[in-house]
Amino acid sequence: MVTLADKIEQMKTALTVDEFAKMMSVSKKFVYKMLKRSGLESYQLGGIIRLDPLSTAQWLRSRTVGKRG
């Protein structure tokens, strides 16, 4: 089974906050809070924030609470 973290890790370009919010089914405001509080790594180019697919996938896996199956 391919997980969301697997899908993110395979992405070739950096994620926008909006893209990640849609993937997680949360608001952009919630993603910004996660960026401040949870150690989710990002980088900023001018006023634009981007998330690295590899570190975002690792971050997501570190918060997995159980296995399905």
Predicted model as a PDB file, atoms N, CA, C, CB and O in Angstrom, pLDDT in the B-factor column:
MODEL        1                                                                  
ATOM      1  N   MET A   1       0.841  -1.176   0.000  1.00 86.00           N  
ATOM      2  CA  MET A   1       0.000   0.000   0.000  1.00 86.00           C  
ATOM      3  C   MET A   1       0.890   1.245   0.000  1.00 86.00           C  
ATOM      4  CB  MET A   1      -0.959  -0.005   1.220  1.00 86.00           C  
ATOM      5  O   MET A   1       1.822   1.345   0.798  1.00 86.00           O  
ATOM      6  N   VAL A   2       0.608   2.168  -0.873  1.00 89.00           N  
ATOM      7  CA  VAL A   2       1.339   3.426  -0.965  1.00 89.00           C  
ATOM      8  C   VAL A   2       0.699   4.420  -0.006  1.00 89.00           C  
ATOM      9  CB  VAL A   2       1.345   3.977  -2.427  1.00 89.00           C  
ATOM     10  O   VAL A   2      -0.505   4.672  -0.058  1.00 89.00           O  
ATOM     11  N   THR A   3       1.525   4.977   0.865  1.00 91.00           N  
ATOM     12  CA  THR A   3       1.026   5.937   1.845  1.00 91.00           C  
ATOM     13  C   THR A   3       1.139   7.359   1.306  1.00 91.00           C  
ATOM     14  CB  THR A   3       1.795   5.806   3.169  1.00 91.00           C  
ATOM     15  O   THR A   3       1.771   7.598   0.278  1.00 91.00           O  
ATOM     16  N   LEU A   4       0.528   8.283   2.003  1.00 93.00           N  
ATOM     17  CA  LEU A   4       0.644   9.694   1.638  1.00 93.00           C  
ATOM     18  C   LEU A   4       2.097  10.135   1.720  1.00 93.00           C  
ATOM     19  CB  LEU A   4      -0.238  10.572   2.552  1.00 93.00           C  
ATOM     20  O   LEU A   4       2.570  10.885   0.866  1.00 93.00           O  
ATOM     21  N   ALA A   5       2.806   9.673   2.741  1.00 93.00           N  
ATOM     22  CA  ALA A   5       4.227  10.009   2.869  1.00 93.00           C  
ATOM     23  C   ALA A   5       5.016   9.506   1.659  1.00 93.00           C  
ATOM     24  CB  ALA A   5       4.808   9.410   4.167  1.00 93.00           C  
ATOM     25  O   ALA A   5       5.909  10.197   1.171  1.00 93.00           O  
ATOM     26  N   ASP A   6       4.687   8.304   1.174  1.00 95.00           N  
ATOM     27  CA  ASP A   6       5.350   7.763  -0.017  1.00 95.00           C  
ATOM     28  C   ASP A   6       5.093   8.650  -1.232  1.00 95.00           C  
ATOM     29  CB  ASP A   6       4.866   6.329  -0.298  1.00 95.00           C  
ATOM     30  O   ASP A   6       6.005   8.937  -2.006  1.00 95.00           O  
ATOM     31  N   LYS A   7       3.849   9.080  -1.388  1.00 95.00           N  
ATOM     32  CA  LYS A   7       3.487   9.939  -2.519  1.00 95.00           C  
ATOM     33  C   LYS A   7       4.233  11.273  -2.459  1.00 95.00           C  
ATOM     34  CB  LYS A   7       1.969  10.184  -2.538  1.00 95.00           C  
ATOM     35  O   LYS A   7       4.734  11.762  -3.472  1.00 95.00           O  
ATOM     36  N   ILE A   8       4.297  11.847  -1.269  1.00 95.00           N  
ATOM     37  CA  ILE A   8       4.993  13.123  -1.101  1.00 95.00           C  
ATOM     38  C   ILE A   8       6.483  12.950  -1.402  1.00 95.00           C  
ATOM     39  CB  ILE A   8       4.790  13.673   0.334  1.00 95.00           C  
ATOM     40  O   ILE A   8       7.085  13.783  -2.079  1.00 95.00           O  
ATOM     41  N   GLU A   9       7.065  11.875  -0.900  1.00 94.00           N  
ATOM     42  CA  GLU A   9       8.498  11.626  -1.085  1.00 94.00           C  
ATOM     43  C   GLU A   9       8.878  11.493  -2.558  1.00 94.00           C  
ATOM     44  CB  GLU A   9       8.909  10.368  -0.337  1.00 94.00           C  
ATOM     45  O   GLU A   9       9.998  11.831  -2.940  1.00 94.00           O  
ATOM     46  N   GLN A  10       7.969  11.011  -3.378  1.00 95.00           N  
ATOM     47  CA  GLN A  10       8.239  10.796  -4.794  1.00 95.00           C  
ATOM     48  C   GLN A  10       8.067  12.058  -5.639  1.00 95.00           C  
ATOM     49  CB  GLN A  10       7.338   9.718  -5.318  1.00 95.00           C  
ATOM     50  O   GLN A  10       8.370  12.054  -6.832  1.00 95.00           O  
ATOM     51  N   MET A  11       7.585  13.132  -5.025  1.00 94.00           N  
ATOM     52  CA  MET A  11       7.384  14.376  -5.763  1.00 94.00           C  
ATOM     53  C   MET A  11       8.730  14.950  -6.182  1.00 94.00           C  
ATOM     54  CB  MET A  11       6.598  15.401  -4.912  1.00 94.00           C  
ATOM     55  O   MET A  11       9.713  14.847  -5.449  1.00 94.00           O  
ATOM     56  N   LYS A  12       8.767  15.546  -7.350  1.00 94.00           N  
ATOM     57  CA  LYS A  12      10.009  16.086  -7.907  1.00 94.00           C  
ATOM     58  C   LYS A  12      10.240  17.553  -7.562  1.00 94.00           C  
ATOM     59  CB  LYS A  12      10.005  15.923  -9.398  1.00 94.00           C  
ATOM     60  O   LYS A  12      11.356  18.056  -7.696  1.00 94.00           O  
ATOM     61  N   THR A  13       9.187  18.242  -7.118  1.00 95.00           N  
ATOM     62  CA  THR A  13       9.308  19.668  -6.812  1.00 95.00           C  
ATOM     63  C   THR A  13       8.839  19.936  -5.382  1.00 95.00           C  
ATOM     64  CB  THR A  13       8.490  20.518  -7.820  1.00 95.00           C  
ATOM     65  O   THR A  13       8.125  19.130  -4.786  1.00 95.00           O  
ATOM     66  N   ALA A  14       9.250  21.067  -4.854  1.00 95.00           N  
ATOM     67  CA  ALA A  14       8.864  21.463  -3.504  1.00 95.00           C  
ATOM     68  C   ALA A  14       7.354  21.685  -3.435  1.00 95.00           C  
ATOM     69  CB  ALA A  14       9.620  22.739  -3.073  1.00 95.00           C  
ATOM     70  O   ALA A  14       6.719  22.067  -4.418  1.00 95.00           O  
ATOM     71  N   LEU A  15       6.803  21.437  -2.261  1.00 95.00           N  
ATOM     72  CA  LEU A  15       5.368  21.613  -2.034  1.00 95.00           C  
ATOM     73  C   LEU A  15       5.071  23.030  -1.571  1.00 95.00           C  
ATOM     74  CB  LEU A  15       4.854  20.598  -1.000  1.00 95.00           C  
ATOM     75  O   LEU A  15       5.845  23.620  -0.817  1.00 95.00           O  
ATOM     76  N   THR A  16       3.969  23.565  -2.016  1.00 95.00           N  
ATOM     77  CA  THR A  16       3.487  24.825  -1.464  1.00 95.00           C  
ATOM     78  C   THR A  16       2.667  24.507  -0.213  1.00 95.00           C  
ATOM     79  CB  THR A  16       2.637  25.625  -2.517  1.00 95.00           C  
ATOM     80  O   THR A  16       2.255  23.365  -0.006  1.00 95.00           O  
ATOM     81  N   VAL A  17       2.439  25.499   0.595  1.00 96.00           N  
ATOM     82  CA  VAL A  17       1.594  25.320   1.778  1.00 96.00           C  
ATOM     83  C   VAL A  17       0.201  24.885   1.343  1.00 96.00           C  
ATOM     84  CB  VAL A  17       1.522  26.629   2.617  1.00 96.00           C  
ATOM     85  O   VAL A  17      -0.399  24.016   1.974  1.00 96.00           O  
ATOM     86  N   ASP A  18      -0.313  25.471   0.285  1.00 96.00           N  
ATOM     87  CA  ASP A  18      -1.643  25.128  -0.209  1.00 96.00           C  
ATOM     88  C   ASP A  18      -1.716  23.665  -0.657  1.00 96.00           C  
ATOM     89  CB  ASP A  18      -2.028  26.050  -1.366  1.00 96.00           C  
ATOM     90  O   ASP A  18      -2.678  22.967  -0.337  1.00 96.00           O  
ATOM     91  N   GLU A  19      -0.708  23.202  -1.392  1.00 96.00           N  
ATOM     92  CA  GLU A  19      -0.690  21.809  -1.848  1.00 96.00           C  
ATOM     93  C   GLU A  19      -0.667  20.840  -0.665  1.00 96.00           C  
ATOM     94  CB  GLU A  19       0.527  21.560  -2.754  1.00 96.00           C  
ATOM     95  O   GLU A  19      -1.408  19.857  -0.645  1.00 96.00           O  
ATOM     96  N   PHE A  20       0.180  21.122   0.311  1.00 96.00           N  
ATOM     97  CA  PHE A  20       0.278  20.242   1.472  1.00 96.00           C  
ATOM     98  C   PHE A  20      -1.013  20.261   2.277  1.00 96.00           C  
ATOM     99  CB  PHE A  20       1.458  20.651   2.358  1.00 96.00           C  
ATOM    100  O   PHE A  20      -1.461  19.219   2.755  1.00 96.00           O  
ATOM    101  N   ALA A  21      -1.611  21.430   2.429  1.00 97.00           N  
ATOM    102  CA  ALA A  21      -2.879  21.532   3.157  1.00 97.00           C  
ATOM    103  C   ALA A  21      -3.959  20.686   2.486  1.00 97.00           C  
ATOM    104  CB  ALA A  21      -3.334  23.002   3.244  1.00 97.00           C  
ATOM    105  O   ALA A  21      -4.715  19.993   3.166  1.00 97.00           O  
ATOM    106  N   LYS A  22      -4.035  20.740   1.168  1.00 97.00           N  
ATOM    107  CA  LYS A  22      -5.029  19.944   0.452  1.00 97.00           C  
ATOM    108  C   LYS A  22      -4.774  18.453   0.615  1.00 97.00           C  
ATOM    109  CB  LYS A  22      -5.034  20.310  -1.025  1.00 97.00           C  
ATOM    110  O   LYS A  22      -5.711  17.675   0.797  1.00 97.00           O  
ATOM    111  N   MET A  23      -3.503  18.051   0.551  1.00 95.00           N  
ATOM    112  CA  MET A  23      -3.165  16.636   0.718  1.00 95.00           C  
ATOM    113  C   MET A  23      -3.548  16.127   2.108  1.00 95.00           C  
ATOM    114  CB  MET A  23      -1.670  16.419   0.478  1.00 95.00           C  
ATOM    115  O   MET A  23      -3.970  14.981   2.264  1.00 95.00           O  
ATOM    116  N   MET A  24      -3.398  16.988   3.109  1.00 94.00           N  
ATOM    117  CA  MET A  24      -3.682  16.610   4.490  1.00 94.00           C  
ATOM    118  C   MET A  24      -5.134  16.879   4.891  1.00 94.00           C  
ATOM    119  CB  MET A  24      -2.753  17.351   5.421  1.00 94.00           C  
ATOM    120  O   MET A  24      -5.553  16.516   5.991  1.00 94.00           O  
ATOM    121  N   SER A  25      -5.896  17.510   4.007  1.00 96.00           N  
ATOM    122  CA  SER A  25      -7.295  17.881   4.285  1.00 96.00           C  
ATOM    123  C   SER A  25      -7.394  18.796   5.509  1.00 96.00           C  
ATOM    124  CB  SER A  25      -8.152  16.616   4.505  1.00 96.00           C  
ATOM    125  O   SER A  25      -8.244  18.617   6.381  1.00 96.00           O  
ATOM    126  N   VAL A  26      -6.500  19.774   5.541  1.00 96.00           N  
ATOM    127  CA  VAL A  26      -6.518  20.779   6.601  1.00 96.00           C  
ATOM    128  C   VAL A  26      -6.424  22.157   5.956  1.00 96.00           C  
ATOM    129  CB  VAL A  26      -5.351  20.553   7.622  1.00 96.00           C  
ATOM    130  O   VAL A  26      -6.202  22.274   4.751  1.00 96.00           O  
ATOM    131  N   SER A  27      -6.593  23.187   6.760  1.00 97.00           N  
ATOM    132  CA  SER A  27      -6.497  24.545   6.226  1.00 97.00           C  
ATOM    133  C   SER A  27      -5.035  24.982   6.113  1.00 97.00           C  
ATOM    134  CB  SER A  27      -7.280  25.529   7.116  1.00 97.00           C  
ATOM    135  O   SER A  27      -4.149  24.416   6.754  1.00 97.00           O  
ATOM    136  N   LYS A  28      -4.808  25.994   5.290  1.00 96.00           N  
ATOM    137  CA  LYS A  28      -3.466  26.569   5.181  1.00 96.00           C  
ATOM    138  C   LYS A  28      -3.049  27.153   6.535  1.00 96.00           C  
ATOM    139  CB  LYS A  28      -3.420  27.664   4.071  1.00 96.00           C  
ATOM    140  O   LYS A  28      -1.882  27.065   6.918  1.00 96.00           O  
ATOM    141  N   LYS A  29      -3.990  27.739   7.245  1.00 96.00           N  
ATOM    142  CA  LYS A  29      -3.707  28.308   8.557  1.00 96.00           C  
ATOM    143  C   LYS A  29      -3.161  27.233   9.503  1.00 96.00           C  
ATOM    144  CB  LYS A  29      -4.978  28.951   9.150  1.00 96.00           C  
ATOM    145  O   LYS A  29      -2.241  27.493  10.279  1.00 96.00           O  
ATOM    146  N   PHE A  30      -3.725  26.043   9.435  1.00 94.00           N  
ATOM    147  CA  PHE A  30      -3.261  24.938  10.272  1.00 94.00           C  
ATOM    148  C   PHE A  30      -1.835  24.533   9.890  1.00 94.00           C  
ATOM    149  CB  PHE A  30      -4.212  23.732  10.145  1.00 94.00           C  
ATOM    150  O   PHE A  30      -1.025  24.239  10.769  1.00 94.00           O  
ATOM    151  N   VAL A  31      -1.522  24.513   8.599  1.00 94.00           N  
ATOM    152  CA  VAL A  31      -0.167  24.174   8.151  1.00 94.00           C  
ATOM    153  C   VAL A  31       0.821  25.211   8.679  1.00 94.00           C  
ATOM    154  CB  VAL A  31      -0.099  24.096   6.597  1.00 94.00           C  
ATOM    155  O   VAL A  31       1.901  24.851   9.148  1.00 94.00           O  
ATOM    156  N   TYR A  32       0.469  26.478   8.610  1.00 93.00           N  
ATOM    157  CA  TYR A  32       1.361  27.516   9.140  1.00 93.00           C  
ATOM    158  C   TYR A  32       1.614  27.309  10.640  1.00 93.00           C  
ATOM    159  CB  TYR A  32       0.760  28.919   8.890  1.00 93.00           C  
ATOM    160  O   TYR A  32       2.729  27.523  11.115  1.00 93.00           O  
ATOM    161  N   LYS A  33       0.590  26.899  11.377  1.00 93.00           N  
ATOM    162  CA  LYS A  33       0.766  26.607  12.799  1.00 93.00           C  
ATOM    163  C   LYS A  33       1.715  25.434  12.987  1.00 93.00           C  
ATOM    164  CB  LYS A  33      -0.587  26.307  13.463  1.00 93.00           C  
ATOM    165  O   LYS A  33       2.571  25.465  13.871  1.00 93.00           O  
ATOM    166  N   MET A  34       1.572  24.398  12.161  1.00 90.00           N  
ATOM    167  CA  MET A  34       2.466  23.240  12.245  1.00 90.00           C  
ATOM    168  C   MET A  34       3.906  23.651  11.956  1.00 90.00           C  
ATOM    169  CB  MET A  34       2.020  22.140  11.262  1.00 90.00           C  
ATOM    170  O   MET A  34       4.836  23.152  12.591  1.00 90.00           O  
ATOM    171  N   LEU A  35       4.090  24.553  11.008  1.00 92.00           N  
ATOM    172  CA  LEU A  35       5.429  25.014  10.676  1.00 92.00           C  
ATOM    173  C   LEU A  35       6.088  25.702  11.871  1.00 92.00           C  
ATOM    174  CB  LEU A  35       5.378  25.965   9.481  1.00 92.00           C  
ATOM    175  O   LEU A  35       7.293  25.567  12.082  1.00 92.00           O  
ATOM    176  N   LYS A  36       5.303  26.430  12.643  1.00 91.00           N  
ATOM    177  CA  LYS A  36       5.838  27.138  13.803  1.00 91.00           C  
ATOM    178  C   LYS A  36       6.089  26.214  14.986  1.00 91.00           C  
ATOM    179  CB  LYS A  36       4.894  28.240  14.214  1.00 91.00           C  
ATOM    180  O   LYS A  36       7.073  26.380  15.707  1.00 91.00           O  
ATOM    181  N   ARG A  37       5.203  25.239  15.189  1.00 91.00           N  
ATOM    182  CA  ARG A  37       5.193  24.495  16.448  1.00 91.00           C  
ATOM    183  C   ARG A  37       5.755  23.084  16.392  1.00 91.00           C  
ATOM    184  CB  ARG A  37       3.825  24.424  16.941  1.00 91.00           C  
ATOM    185  O   ARG A  37       6.191  22.571  17.423  1.00 91.00           O  
ATOM    186  N   SER A  38       5.763  22.445  15.252  1.00 87.00           N  
ATOM    187  CA  SER A  38       6.001  21.003  15.255  1.00 87.00           C  
ATOM    188  C   SER A  38       7.310  20.545  14.643  1.00 87.00           C  
ATOM    189  CB  SER A  38       4.915  20.344  14.550  1.00 87.00           C  
ATOM    190  O   SER A  38       7.577  19.344  14.599  1.00 87.00           O  
ATOM    191  N   GLY A  39       8.117  21.448  14.180  1.00 83.00           N  
ATOM    192  CA  GLY A  39       9.374  21.018  13.593  1.00 83.00           C  
ATOM    193  C   GLY A  39       9.276  20.642  12.125  1.00 83.00           C  
ATOM    194  O   GLY A  39      10.244  20.145  11.551  1.00 83.00           O  
ATOM    195  N   LEU A  40       8.135  20.869  11.516  1.00 89.00           N  
ATOM    196  CA  LEU A  40       8.003  20.641  10.079  1.00 89.00           C  
ATOM    197  C   LEU A  40       8.907  21.641   9.374  1.00 89.00           C  
ATOM    198  CB  LEU A  40       6.509  20.781   9.601  1.00 89.00           C  
ATOM    199  O   LEU A  40       8.742  22.852   9.522  1.00 89.00           O  
ATOM    200  N   GLU A  41       9.858  21.129   8.610  1.00 90.00           N  
ATOM    201  CA  GLU A  41      10.856  21.987   7.984  1.00 90.00           C  
ATOM    202  C   GLU A  41      10.301  22.662   6.735  1.00 90.00           C  
ATOM    203  CB  GLU A  41      12.100  21.179   7.635  1.00 90.00           C  
ATOM    204  O   GLU A  41       9.504  22.085   5.995  1.00 90.00           O  
ATOM    205  N   SER A  42      10.741  23.889   6.521  1.00 93.00           N  
ATOM    206  CA  SER A  42      10.350  24.623   5.320  1.00 93.00           C  
ATOM    207  C   SER A  42      11.470  25.600   4.986  1.00 93.00           C  
ATOM    208  CB  SER A  42       8.981  25.373   5.521  1.00 93.00           C  
ATOM    209  O   SER A  42      12.381  25.821   5.783  1.00 93.00           O  
ATOM    210  N   TYR A  43      11.387  26.162   3.824  1.00 92.00           N  
ATOM    211  CA  TYR A  43      12.300  27.238   3.466  1.00 92.00           C  
ATOM    212  C   TYR A  43      11.496  28.349   2.825  1.00 92.00           C  
ATOM    213  CB  TYR A  43      13.423  26.740   2.514  1.00 92.00           C  
ATOM    214  O   TYR A  43      10.424  28.124   2.263  1.00 92.00           O  
ATOM    215  N   GLN A  44      12.035  29.555   2.922  1.00 92.00           N  
ATOM    216  CA  GLN A  44      11.306  30.726   2.458  1.00 92.00           C  
ATOM    217  C   GLN A  44      12.122  31.438   1.395  1.00 92.00           C  
ATOM    218  CB  GLN A  44      10.986  31.679   3.629  1.00 92.00           C  
ATOM    219  O   GLN A  44      13.309  31.709   1.571  1.00 92.00           O  
ATOM    220  N   LEU A  45      11.460  31.731   0.291  1.00 89.00           N  
ATOM    221  CA  LEU A  45      12.056  32.481  -0.812  1.00 89.00           C  
ATOM    222  C   LEU A  45      11.252  33.759  -0.936  1.00 89.00           C  
ATOM    223  CB  LEU A  45      12.062  31.657  -2.165  1.00 89.00           C  
ATOM    224  O   LEU A  45      10.148  33.757  -1.481  1.00 89.00           O  
ATOM    225  N   GLY A  46      11.802  34.845  -0.435  1.00 91.00           N  
ATOM    226  CA  GLY A  46      11.008  36.068  -0.377  1.00 91.00           C  
ATOM    227  C   GLY A  46       9.848  35.826   0.576  1.00 91.00           C  
ATOM    228  O   GLY A  46      10.061  35.478   1.738  1.00 91.00           O  
ATOM    229  N   GLY A  47       8.642  36.004   0.103  1.00 90.00           N  
ATOM    230  CA  GLY A  47       7.467  35.752   0.933  1.00 90.00           C  
ATOM    231  C   GLY A  47       6.830  34.406   0.682  1.00 90.00           C  
ATOM    232  O   GLY A  47       5.734  34.135   1.173  1.00 90.00           O  
ATOM    233  N   ILE A  48       7.508  33.551  -0.082  1.00 93.00           N  
ATOM    234  CA  ILE A  48       6.937  32.258  -0.464  1.00 93.00           C  
ATOM    235  C   ILE A  48       7.563  31.144   0.366  1.00 93.00           C  
ATOM    236  CB  ILE A  48       7.147  31.988  -1.972  1.00 93.00           C  
ATOM    237  O   ILE A  48       8.787  31.036   0.447  1.00 93.00           O  
ATOM    238  N   ILE A  49       6.725  30.320   0.979  1.00 95.00           N  
ATOM    239  CA  ILE A  49       7.198  29.190   1.781  1.00 95.00           C  
ATOM    240  C   ILE A  49       7.038  27.914   0.975  1.00 95.00           C  
ATOM    241  CB  ILE A  49       6.426  29.091   3.131  1.00 95.00           C  
ATOM    242  O   ILE A  49       6.010  27.690   0.336  1.00 95.00           O  
ATOM    243  N   ARG A  50       8.075  27.077   1.015  1.00 96.00           N  
ATOM    244  CA  ARG A  50       8.051  25.785   0.330  1.00 96.00           C  
ATOM    245  C   ARG A  50       8.480  24.690   1.296  1.00 96.00           C  
ATOM    246  CB  ARG A  50       8.970  25.799  -0.920  1.00 96.00           C  
ATOM    247  O   ARG A  50       9.255  24.928   2.223  1.00 96.00           O  
ATOM    248  N   LEU A  51       7.965  23.491   1.065  1.00 96.00           N  
ATOM    249  CA  LEU A  51       8.306  22.336   1.878  1.00 96.00           C  
ATOM    250  C   LEU A  51       9.039  21.321   1.008  1.00 96.00           C  
ATOM    251  CB  LEU A  51       7.038  21.709   2.518  1.00 96.00           C  
ATOM    252  O   LEU A  51       8.603  21.011  -0.100  1.00 96.00           O  
ATOM    253  N   ASP A  52      10.151  20.809   1.516  1.00 95.00           N  
ATOM    254  CA  ASP A  52      10.923  19.801   0.810  1.00 95.00           C  
ATOM    255  C   ASP A  52      10.188  18.458   0.896  1.00 95.00           C  
ATOM    256  CB  ASP A  52      12.363  19.691   1.398  1.00 95.00           C  
ATOM    257  O   ASP A  52       9.819  18.040   1.994  1.00 95.00           O  
ATOM    258  N   PRO A  53       9.970  17.780  -0.220  1.00 95.00           N  
ATOM    259  CA  PRO A  53       9.238  16.514  -0.189  1.00 95.00           C  
ATOM    260  C   PRO A  53       9.864  15.451   0.715  1.00 95.00           C  
ATOM    261  CB  PRO A  53       9.132  15.973  -1.576  1.00 95.00           C  
ATOM    262  O   PRO A  53       9.140  14.752   1.423  1.00 95.00           O  
ATOM    263  N   LEU A  54      11.182  15.315   0.707  1.00 95.00           N  
ATOM    264  CA  LEU A  54      11.820  14.276   1.521  1.00 95.00           C  
ATOM    265  C   LEU A  54      11.666  14.532   3.013  1.00 95.00           C  
ATOM    266  CB  LEU A  54      13.290  14.175   1.175  1.00 95.00           C  
ATOM    267  O   LEU A  54      11.281  13.634   3.762  1.00 95.00           O  
ATOM    268  N   SER A  55      11.964  15.750   3.447  1.00 94.00           N  
ATOM    269  CA  SER A  55      11.848  16.039   4.878  1.00 94.00           C  
ATOM    270  C   SER A  55      10.385  16.064   5.327  1.00 94.00           C  
ATOM    271  CB  SER A  55      12.517  17.380   5.202  1.00 94.00           C  
ATOM    272  O   SER A  55      10.081  15.716   6.468  1.00 94.00           O  
ATOM    273  N   THR A  56       9.491  16.468   4.444  1.00 95.00           N  
ATOM    274  CA  THR A  56       8.062  16.468   4.780  1.00 95.00           C  
ATOM    275  C   THR A  56       7.559  15.037   4.944  1.00 95.00           C  
ATOM    276  CB  THR A  56       7.242  17.204   3.692  1.00 95.00           C  
ATOM    277  O   THR A  56       6.781  14.756   5.855  1.00 95.00           O  
ATOM    278  N   ALA A  57       7.996  14.135   4.071  1.00 95.00           N  
ATOM    279  CA  ALA A  57       7.605  12.716   4.182  1.00 95.00           C  
ATOM    280  C   ALA A  57       8.150  12.119   5.473  1.00 95.00           C  
ATOM    281  CB  ALA A  57       8.117  11.903   2.960  1.00 95.00           C  
ATOM    282  O   ALA A  57       7.445  11.376   6.155  1.00 95.00           O  
ATOM    283  N   GLN A  58       9.392  12.433   5.816  1.00 94.00           N  
ATOM    284  CA  GLN A  58       9.980  11.929   7.064  1.00 94.00           C  
ATOM    285  C   GLN A  58       9.216  12.461   8.267  1.00 94.00           C  
ATOM    286  CB  GLN A  58      11.466  12.323   7.165  1.00 94.00           C  
ATOM    287  O   GLN A  58       8.935  11.719   9.208  1.00 94.00           O  
ATOM    288  N   TRP A  59       8.879  13.746   8.236  1.00 93.00           N  
ATOM    289  CA  TRP A  59       8.119  14.358   9.319  1.00 93.00           C  
ATOM    290  C   TRP A  59       6.772  13.664   9.487  1.00 93.00           C  
ATOM    291  CB  TRP A  59       7.917  15.857   9.055  1.00 93.00           C  
ATOM    292  O   TRP A  59       6.346  13.375  10.605  1.00 93.00           O  
ATOM    293  N   LEU A  60       6.116  13.403   8.378  1.00 92.00           N  
ATOM    294  CA  LEU A  60       4.807  12.754   8.414  1.00 92.00           C  
ATOM    295  C   LEU A  60       4.923  11.337   8.973  1.00 92.00           C  
ATOM    296  CB  LEU A  60       4.183  12.723   7.006  1.00 92.00           C  
ATOM    297  O   LEU A  60       4.100  10.923   9.790  1.00 92.00           O  
ATOM    298  N   ARG A  61       5.927  10.603   8.543  1.00 91.00           N  
ATOM    299  CA  ARG A  61       6.132   9.242   9.058  1.00 91.00           C  
ATOM    300  C   ARG A  61       6.415   9.247  10.559  1.00 91.00           C  
ATOM    301  CB  ARG A  61       7.288   8.560   8.314  1.00 91.00           C  
ATOM    302  O   ARG A  61       6.005   8.327  11.267  1.00 91.00           O  
ATOM    303  N   SER A  62       7.101  10.260  11.042  1.00 91.00           N  
ATOM    304  CA  SER A  62       7.426  10.316  12.473  1.00 91.00           C  
ATOM    305  C   SER A  62       6.185  10.550  13.332  1.00 91.00           C  
ATOM    306  CB  SER A  62       8.449  11.418  12.737  1.00 91.00           C  
ATOM    307  O   SER A  62       6.222  10.369  14.549  1.00 91.00           O  
ATOM    308  N   ARG A  63       5.099  10.949  12.697  1.00 86.00           N  
ATOM    309  CA  ARG A  63       3.856  11.193  13.420  1.00 86.00           C  
ATOM    310  C   ARG A  63       2.801  10.125  13.183  1.00 86.00           C  
ATOM    311  CB  ARG A  63       3.304  12.525  13.034  1.00 86.00           C  
ATOM    312  O   ARG A  63       1.656  10.271  13.612  1.00 86.00           O  
ATOM    313  N   THR A  64       3.177   9.066  12.511  1.00 81.00           N  
ATOM    314  CA  THR A  64       2.244   7.961  12.265  1.00 81.00           C  
ATOM    315  C   THR A  64       2.011   7.234  13.578  1.00 81.00           C  
ATOM    316  CB  THR A  64       2.789   6.978  11.170  1.00 81.00           C  
ATOM    317  O   THR A  64       2.965   6.847  14.253  1.00 81.00           O  
ATOM    318  N   VAL A  65       0.745   7.045  13.945  1.00 80.00           N  
ATOM    319  CA  VAL A  65       0.415   6.457  15.228  1.00 80.00           C  
ATOM    320  C   VAL A  65       0.092   4.970  15.162  1.00 80.00           C  
ATOM    321  CB  VAL A  65      -0.731   7.181  15.818  1.00 80.00           C  
ATOM    322  O   VAL A  65       0.131   4.292  16.189  1.00 80.00           O  
ATOM    323  N   GLY A  66      -0.216   4.461  14.016  1.00 74.00           N  
ATOM    324  CA  GLY A  66      -0.531   3.043  13.930  1.00 74.00           C  
ATOM    325  C   GLY A  66      -0.514   2.578  12.496  1.00 74.00           C  
ATOM    326  O   GLY A  66      -0.496   3.375  11.558  1.00 74.00           O  
ATOM    327  N   LYS A  67      -0.519   1.270  12.348  1.00 65.00           N  
ATOM    328  CA  LYS A  67      -0.536   0.699  11.011  1.00 65.00           C  
ATOM    329  C   LYS A  67      -1.929   0.204  10.694  1.00 65.00           C  
ATOM    330  CB  LYS A  67       0.488  -0.439  10.883  1.00 65.00           C  
ATOM    331  O   LYS A  67      -2.642  -0.325  11.546  1.00 65.00           O  
ATOM    332  N   ARG A  68      -2.288   0.391   9.449  1.00 57.00           N  
ATOM    333  CA  ARG A  68      -3.582  -0.123   8.991  1.00 57.00           C  
ATOM    334  C   ARG A  68      -3.386  -1.527   8.445  1.00 57.00           C  
ATOM    335  CB  ARG A  68      -4.213   0.808   7.909  1.00 57.00           C  
ATOM    336  O   ARG A  68      -2.295  -1.902   8.016  1.00 57.00           O  
ATOM    337  N   GLY A  69      -4.422  -2.259   8.470  1.00 53.00           N  
ATOM    338  CA  GLY A  69      -4.294  -3.551   7.841  1.00 53.00           C  
ATOM    339  C   GLY A  69      -5.041  -4.548   8.550  1.00 53.00           C  
ATOM    340  O   GLY A  69      -5.046  -5.713   8.154  1.00 53.00           O  
TER     341      GLY A  69                                                      
ENDMDL                                                                          
END                                                                             
